[in-house]
Amino acid sequence: TINRIIDRVSRNSDWLHATLKETVVSDDFTRRLLHLYDNFPNPQSLALGLLRSDYMLDEPSVGENEILDYPDSTRSLQVEINTIASSFACLSETVSNLHIYLNEKVSAIEEEKLPLNPAGQGMAAAIAAAHNAYCTQQNTSNPKTVVMIVQPGERNQMDQRKLEHWLWSNHNVRLIRLSLAQIAQQAQIQEDQGCLILKNHLEVSVVYYRAGYSPNDYPTETEWSARQLIETSLAIKCPSAAYHLVGTKKVQQALAAPGQLEHFLLPTDPPVTQVRQLFAGLFDLDQAAGHNADKAVNDAIASPHAFVLKPQREGGGNNLYDQQLVDALQSMIPAQRSAYILMERINSKPRTGALVRDAILRAGPCIAELGIYGTILTDGPNLELYNTVPGHLLRQKLLGVNEGGVAAGFAVLSSPKLV
């Protein structure tokens, strides 16, 4: 259902414009993405989403001896939805397999309580499905390849290389890694057909972004030109500019507002109340919100421990907490606040864990965050070709660490134990 909601929102241009109209005034990066969406139309009807929706347990205050009882009032609340560069599916699968293997040797817990996790192979299967759909649609004689957009000096290569391996070994689909700058140098659109062709005469079926989510990925206009070239080609984009915009924090906040989910749920979908209960408290800071925005800001300044201030950014290390939140809100004029959303902090109870990072073991009270991967391939608004939930990601961090990014150095990969 989350996959379908994201796809439907990406196809509603009027709703996206209305939702982001104040955000783009105060946030340059979102403005550039919306400019890309408006001025460089995507001619490809096929759309691929490799998504991850992240959740934390919100648990009521209980006595110390009740910490593992999981009372009925415990809820899983969405932290965010990722529509670009949803990483660590492959390494999560590897970690899950490692834990299952170790548990088979020492029998620490019941075998069925460690779930299988084919997340990485599931993501590869979705890219292969998109590649095959493109080949059927275009039916040109050119040899075809998937292109993964990566950062120069990429640190997270192992997660990406496993995806490349599974694409080839499981599906016989070739993948080439290129930066946006290299795309600008090596790619062009074939004039008569609109296909994206590399200098080695390979035709690009799918462009899968593992970079491009941060302003830092566009140090010059060359990178923006490459993004525009890709967007106006017939290659399937993962994500398109539209899907990228749906991943902004502002869109997440707007979807949680009363009356908004109803635009994107069909009678055959779960009830709107069932979906809405996944959302934490999210507060609109646009000037149009008026008194409600002022009240949310005042509440956050008075009780900063109960809120998180989020900009329209991905990649970890961007959110503001505690005194940083207070300082930021007090220094902003109302027009600047629309670049952020305010979210109620999720109260997850700590559980003892052991974390290994850089070959150093650290044990102590930990907080966990569960990510659920989703893949969806559609052809226009009414034809769904592929929709799966291939696996999960569990990140664990020591109590007191606010951010949750693994690549950013805040958390480590782990495995859930079913209860």
Disulfide bonds with the S-S distance in Angstrom:
none
